[in-house]
Amino acid sequence: MRLLYRTYQLFIAAPILLLTTALATIVTIVGCAVGKASFWSYYPGKLWARAMVRLLLLPVHVEGRENMDPRQSYVIVPNHQGAFDIFLVYGFLNRHFKWMMKHELRSIPLVGKACESSGYIFVDNRGPKRIKATYDRAREILKEGISVVVFPEGARTWDGEMGPFKRGAFQLADELDLPLLPVTINGSFQVLPRAKGFNFVEWHPLSMTIHKPMHSEGRGQEAERKTMDDVKAIIASALQPVKMVAAAMMAVAFTACHTPTQIIGETSLPQLEGRTLYIKAYANGDLVDIDSARIIHGHFTFAPHIDTARMASLFIDQQSLMPIVLDANELRILIDDKQHYVTGSALNDSLFAFIHQKSIIDDRIAELPHRESQMIMDGIDHELVLQQLREEAAELAAEEATLVKRFIKRNMDNPLGPGVFMIITSAMPYPIMTPEIEEFVTLATPAFLNDPYVRDFIRLARENSERERQDADGSAPHVAE
């Protein structure tokens, strides 16, 4: 099948794509010169991008277009996995915008001229004056009501993981008081990773998640850095780990060899000195200890033996400190007064990006009572205050539910999906089949349904739901087997 797909690329798709590329660039150049530039600078390129994806038989899924206001300008910030990010954003965002791109692209025959005719912004880093001119041009475009797309990483990833963000996009949004629109791209790295020389396209689904826009919480460099971290967490919350094959291979290695996972931890909290930490995992209907470690001079080490990649939790006494995915030979834990997190694997990075994004929403919910008091002190009618805050609370609750639902659905075939399902449902008074859980069961994969916790929860929830139904009907209780 792979050979057949490559033969199709070489002898059918490639000639058509070369022809459509030349045609799209010529139409753009001529159209912008003689016609309405706002039309010719966007639609030929959009159709070209769609043609590239469709001719290569790549499926595309887009979520969140409803989060864009057609009357609002945005600084649009997607992650940059590979070359197909361009086609995905250009062809399927359904939003008129200008690109910010490397100035080297101006030298590509026809394509560079078409980009120049379209009014795209070439980022020129060859000196302070040219950098200033680049951002002056971006400011003018944003003032005209058109959005700008900036890849905050600056370049495509080499390994599929998000790189550090640069400040340019966030400075623009801060200076012009414009919302940032985070966008998560998945699949582009698998389709065509960054590499030297010619490479064939690999068949893989592409997806794009358009998140809700957000404003910077204040002005200045400190606020920019916080906004940058928050946007990165939002993008990462919908990012599918690209190293799943490696994780699966590691799980096989664990099964065959029972290799211990080494977990090295440190803490700056003096009150934890001398205390014992426990790693607990779900088994036989309960959380059981699989390893423990004492904190000595702020350091601790675990070496649990596991037979497959799995979700666990770090405890001190009966208090859960954080979740952890046991899926790599070496992991690191940091516990301080500001944050707790685990690094060392793609699954843990994805998990803690999700936790960070959820905490942002939780913090906004927690601020509502304070805002109520402040608005009343400002003289706003109490009934109006309550109505506004009730609406905001409902919107935040729906946003959090959507975040959780999407994350679990994307990770049903790895430990993250069942693990987050356990975190969310463990807060319930008792297992019961809510509409949301019914939806998970309907859409669940076999791997998700066969997880021990998920399997036990669904069984107990159905038993409890049947009891409640029978009690409501006045019939005798019945325990489902």
CORFEN-V71579 format. One record per residue. RES is the residue in one letter. PSI is psi in radians with two decimals (none if undefined). OMEGA is omega as a letter, one per 30 degrees, with the letter a starting at -180 (* if undefined). BURIAL is b if it has 16 or more other ideal C-beta (glycine too) atoms within 10 Angstrom, else e. Layout:
# CORFEN-V71579
RES/PSI/OMEGA/BURIAL
RES/PSI/OMEGA/BURIAL
This chain:
# CORFEN-V71579
M/-0.70/l/e
R/-0.73/l/e
L/-0.71/l/e
L/-0.74/l/e
Y/-0.69/l/b
R/-0.63/l/e
T/-0.71/l/e
Y/-0.76/l/e
Q/-0.80/a/b
L/-0.73/a/e
F/-0.26/a/e
I/-1.03/a/e
A/-0.80/a/b
A/-0.84/l/e
P/-0.70/l/e
I/-0.70/a/e
L/-0.67/l/b
L/-0.73/l/e
L/-0.80/a/e
T/-0.58/l/b
T/-0.83/l/b
A/-0.75/a/e
L/-0.78/a/e
A/-0.72/a/b
T/-0.71/l/b
I/-0.77/l/e
V/-0.71/l/b
T/-0.83/a/b
I/-0.85/a/b
V/-0.77/a/e
G/-0.75/l/b
C/-0.50/a/b
A/-0.61/a/e
V/-0.22/a/e
G/-2.77/a/e
K/1.93/a/e
A/-0.57/a/e
S/-0.51/l/e
F/-0.92/a/e
W/-0.34/l/b
S/-0.16/a/b
Y/-0.94/a/b
Y/-0.70/l/e
P/-0.72/l/b
G/-0.66/l/b
K/-0.81/l/b
L/-0.68/l/b
W/-0.79/a/b
A/-0.74/l/b
R/-0.71/l/b
A/-0.70/l/b
M/-0.79/a/b
V/-0.78/a/b
R/-0.70/a/e
L/-0.47/l/b
L/0.13/l/b
L/0.57/a/e
L/2.13/l/b
P/2.53/a/e
V/2.37/l/b
H/2.28/a/e
V/2.31/l/e
E/2.54/l/e
G/0.25/l/b
R/-0.46/l/e
E/-0.23/l/e
N/-0.12/a/e
M/2.26/l/b
D/2.08/a/e
P/-0.29/a/e
R/-0.01/a/e
Q/2.39/l/e
S/2.53/l/b
Y/2.70/l/b
V/1.83/a/b
I/2.19/a/b
V/1.69/l/b
P/2.75/l/b
N/2.80/a/b
H/1.56/a/b
Q/-0.63/a/b
G/-3.04/a/b
A/-0.52/a/b
F/-0.10/l/b
D/-0.69/a/b
I/-0.86/a/b
F/-0.63/a/b
L/-0.85/a/b
V/-0.83/a/b
Y/-0.77/a/b
G/-0.43/a/b
F/-0.02/l/b
L/-0.53/a/b
N/0.82/a/e
R/2.26/l/b
H/2.25/a/e
F/3.00/l/b
K/2.49/l/b
W/2.57/l/b
M/2.09/a/b
M/2.83/l/b
K/2.47/a/e
H/-0.37/l/e
E/-0.46/a/e
L/-0.29/l/e
R/-0.42/a/e
S/-0.10/l/e
I/2.23/a/e
P/2.37/l/e
L/-0.91/a/e
V/-0.80/l/b
G/-0.72/l/b
K/-0.68/l/b
A/-0.70/l/b
C/-0.71/l/b
E/-0.76/l/e
S/-0.55/a/b
S/-0.13/l/b
G/0.38/l/b
Y/2.78/a/b
I/2.03/l/b
F/2.07/a/b
V/1.98/a/b
D/1.92/a/b
N/0.24/a/e
R/1.00/l/e
G/2.65/a/e
P/-0.70/a/e
K/-0.70/a/e
R/-0.62/l/e
I/-0.76/l/e
K/-0.74/l/e
A/-0.65/l/e
T/-0.86/a/b
Y/-0.47/l/b
D/-0.72/l/e
R/-0.73/l/b
A/-0.69/l/b
R/-0.73/a/e
E/-0.72/a/e
I/-0.75/a/b
L/-0.59/l/b
K/-0.43/a/e
E/-0.02/l/e
G/0.17/l/e
I/2.51/l/b
S/2.82/l/b
V/2.38/l/b
V/2.16/l/b
V/2.24/l/b
F/1.87/a/b
P/-0.34/l/b
E/-0.36/l/b
G/-0.46/a/b
A/2.83/l/e
R/2.60/l/b
T/2.61/l/b
W/-0.46/a/e
D/0.09/a/e
G/-0.24/l/b
E/2.60/l/b
M/2.36/l/b
G/3.09/l/b
P/2.53/l/e
F/2.53/l/b
K/2.78/a/b
R/-0.26/a/e
G/-0.89/a/b
A/-0.64/a/b
F/-0.55/l/b
Q/-0.76/l/b
L/-0.86/a/b
A/-0.65/a/b
D/-0.84/a/b
E/-0.67/a/e
L/0.06/l/e
D/0.85/l/e
L/2.59/l/b
P/2.56/l/b
L/2.47/l/b
L/1.70/l/b
P/2.45/l/b
V/2.28/l/b
T/2.20/l/b
I/2.29/l/b
N/2.51/l/b
G/-0.37/a/b
S/-0.64/l/b
F/-0.69/a/b
Q/-0.55/a/b
V/-0.84/a/b
L/1.52/l/b
P/2.80/l/b
R/2.17/a/b
A/2.80/l/e
K/2.59/l/e
G/-3.01/a/e
F/2.40/l/e
N/2.48/l/e
F/2.67/l/e
V/2.42/l/b
E/2.43/l/b
W/2.22/l/e
H/2.44/l/e
P/2.53/l/e
L/2.48/l/b
S/2.69/a/b
M/2.19/l/b
T/2.08/l/b
I/1.98/a/b
H/3.00/l/b
K/2.46/l/e
P/2.74/l/b
M/2.60/l/b
H/2.73/l/e
S/2.43/l/b
E/1.22/a/e
G/-3.07/a/e
R/2.84/l/e
G/3.02/a/e
Q/-0.66/a/e
E/-0.76/l/e
A/-0.66/l/e
E/-0.76/a/b
R/-0.72/l/e
K/-0.75/l/e
T/-0.72/l/b
M/-0.76/l/b
D/-0.72/a/e
D/-0.75/l/b
V/-0.72/l/b
K/-0.68/l/b
A/-0.67/l/b
I/-0.82/l/b
I/-0.77/a/b
A/-0.46/a/b
S/-0.42/l/b
A/0.14/a/b
L/2.22/l/b
Q/2.30/l/b
P/2.30/a/b
V/-0.10/a/b
K/0.51/a/b
M/-0.61/l/e
V/-0.76/l/e
A/-0.69/l/e
A/-0.72/l/b
A/-0.72/l/e
M/-0.65/l/e
M/-0.65/l/b
A/-0.70/l/b
V/-0.73/l/e
A/-0.70/l/e
F/-0.74/a/b
T/-0.71/a/e
A/-0.63/a/e
C/-0.20/a/e
H/0.76/a/e
T/2.28/l/e
P/2.48/l/e
T/2.18/l/b
Q/2.19/a/e
I/2.04/a/b
I/2.21/a/e
G/2.75/l/b
E/2.67/l/e
T/2.54/l/b
S/0.12/a/e
L/1.96/a/e
P/-0.48/a/e
Q/-0.22/l/e
L/-0.13/a/b
E/2.24/l/e
G/-0.14/l/e
R/2.81/l/e
T/2.30/l/e
L/2.60/a/b
Y/2.46/l/b
I/2.16/a/b
K/2.50/l/b
A/2.73/a/b
Y/2.30/l/b
A/2.36/l/e
N/0.72/l/e
G/0.15/a/e
D/2.91/l/e
L/2.19/a/b
V/2.61/l/e
D/2.29/l/e
I/-0.18/l/b
D/2.81/l/b
S/2.77/l/e
A/2.48/l/b
R/2.45/l/e
I/2.08/l/b
I/2.09/a/e
H/0.68/l/e
G/0.11/a/e
H/2.66/l/e
F/2.72/a/b
T/2.35/l/e
F/2.73/l/b
A/1.11/a/e
P/2.47/l/b
H/2.13/l/e
I/2.69/a/b
D/-0.05/l/e
T/2.77/l/e
A/2.34/a/b
R/2.80/l/b
M/2.45/l/b
A/-3.13/l/b
S/2.55/l/b
L/2.18/a/b
F/2.65/l/b
I/2.07/a/e
D/-2.17/a/e
Q/0.15/a/e
Q/2.22/l/e
S/2.21/a/e
L/-0.73/a/b
M/2.73/l/b
P/2.86/l/b
I/2.40/l/b
V/2.10/l/b
L/1.63/a/b
D/0.21/a/b
A/2.84/a/b
N/-0.51/a/e
E/2.20/l/e
L/2.76/l/b
R/2.42/l/e
I/2.38/l/b
L/2.25/l/e
I/2.02/l/b
D/-3.00/a/e
D/-0.18/a/e
K/-0.60/a/e
Q/2.72/l/e
H/2.27/l/b
Y/2.87/a/b
V/2.38/l/b
T/2.89/l/e
G/-0.10/l/b
S/2.72/l/b
A/-0.65/a/b
L/-0.72/l/b
N/-0.67/l/b
D/-0.76/l/b
S/-0.73/l/b
L/-0.83/a/b
F/-0.39/l/b
A/-0.71/l/b
F/-0.79/a/b
I/-0.70/l/b
H/-0.77/l/b
Q/-0.71/l/b
K/-0.64/l/b
S/-0.54/l/e
I/-0.78/l/b
I/-0.74/l/b
D/-0.69/l/e
D/-0.68/l/e
R/-0.63/l/b
I/-0.73/a/e
A/-0.42/l/e
E/-0.25/a/e
L/-0.77/l/e
P/-0.68/l/e
H/-0.71/l/e
R/-0.60/l/e
E/-0.83/l/b
S/-0.75/a/e
Q/-0.74/a/e
M/-0.65/l/b
I/-0.72/l/e
M/-0.48/l/e
D/0.02/l/e
G/0.19/l/e
I/2.44/a/e
D/2.35/a/e
H/-0.70/a/e
E/-0.69/l/e
L/-0.67/l/e
V/-0.84/a/b
L/-0.72/l/e
Q/-0.80/a/e
Q/-0.77/a/e
L/-0.56/l/e
R/-0.72/l/e
E/-0.74/l/e
E/-0.71/l/e
A/-0.70/l/e
A/-0.71/l/e
E/-0.74/l/e
L/-0.69/l/b
A/-0.71/l/e
A/-0.67/l/e
E/-0.72/l/b
E/-0.72/l/b
A/-0.69/l/e
T/-0.73/l/e
L/-0.84/a/b
V/-0.80/a/b
K/-0.80/a/e
R/-0.72/a/b
F/-0.79/a/b
I/-0.76/a/b
K/-0.64/a/e
R/-0.34/a/b
N/0.53/a/b
M/-0.43/a/b
D/0.27/l/e
N/3.02/a/b
P/-0.31/a/b
L/-0.73/a/b
G/-1.02/l/b
P/-0.60/a/b
G/-0.82/l/b
V/-0.62/l/b
F/-0.74/l/b
M/-0.74/a/b
I/-0.78/a/b
I/-0.81/a/b
T/-0.37/l/b
S/-0.29/l/e
A/-0.15/l/e
M/2.59/l/e
P/-0.65/l/e
Y/2.77/a/e
P/2.31/l/b
I/2.61/a/b
M/1.60/l/b
T/2.88/l/e
P/-0.64/a/e
E/-0.73/l/e
I/-0.65/l/b
E/-0.69/l/e
E/-0.73/l/e
F/-0.78/a/b
V/-0.71/a/e
T/-0.70/a/e
L/-0.06/a/e
A/2.62/l/b
T/2.82/l/e
P/-0.66/a/e
A/-0.70/l/e
F/-0.83/a/b
L/-0.44/a/e
N/-0.07/l/e
D/2.35/a/b
P/-0.78/a/e
Y/-0.81/a/b
V/-0.78/a/b
R/-0.79/l/e
D/-0.73/a/e
F/-0.81/a/b
I/-0.71/l/b
R/-0.86/a/e
L/-0.67/l/b
A/-0.69/l/b
R/-0.67/l/e
E/-0.79/a/b
N/-0.69/l/b
S/-0.68/l/b
E/-0.71/l/e
R/-0.79/a/e
E/-0.68/l/e
R/-0.76/a/e
Q/-0.66/l/e
D/-0.67/l/e
A/-0.56/l/e
D/-0.18/a/e
G/0.23/l/e
S/2.96/a/e
A/2.51/l/e
P/2.58/l/e
H/2.29/l/e
V/2.11/l/e
A/2.43/l/e
E/none/*/e
